[in-house]
Amino acid sequence: MSPVRGTPAVAIADSIYIVAGALLLFDLGQGLAEPITDTALNERAPDEFRGSIMSIRTSVLRLGTTIGPPLSVGAATVFGYQRTLLVSGVGTFVIGLTWLTVKRL
C-alpha cells in the first residue's frame, strides 16, 4: 500500500470518513486503470518484445513499491505528514494534467 494514495484529500481531511472515501476512490481508479494499461501494452508491443516489455513494467512497479514508502516516510519526518501528502498529491495531479495535455496535442 502506497502512502501517497489520494493524498490531497488525506492531507486536508479532518475526518476518518473523508480519508476512507478518498482512499476508496483512488483504489477504484487504480483498479480500473491497471488492467487497461496491461491490455494496451500487450496490444501495442510487438510479439517478440511483449514478454520483455511486461517484465520491465512489473520491475518498475515493484521498484516504486519498494522505494516509495521509505522516501515518503523520510520526507514526512523532515516536512511533516500533512505537507508531504499535500505536495505529493498536487505534484501527481500536475503530472497527470500535463500528460493529458501533451497527449491531446
Protein Blocks (a to p, Z undefined) as FASTA:
>chain_A
ZZkgoklmmmmpcbfklmmmmmmmmmmmmmmmmmmmmmmmmmmpcfklmmmmmmmmmmmm
mmmmmmmmmmmmmmmmmnopklmmmmmmmmmmmmmmmmmmmmmZZ
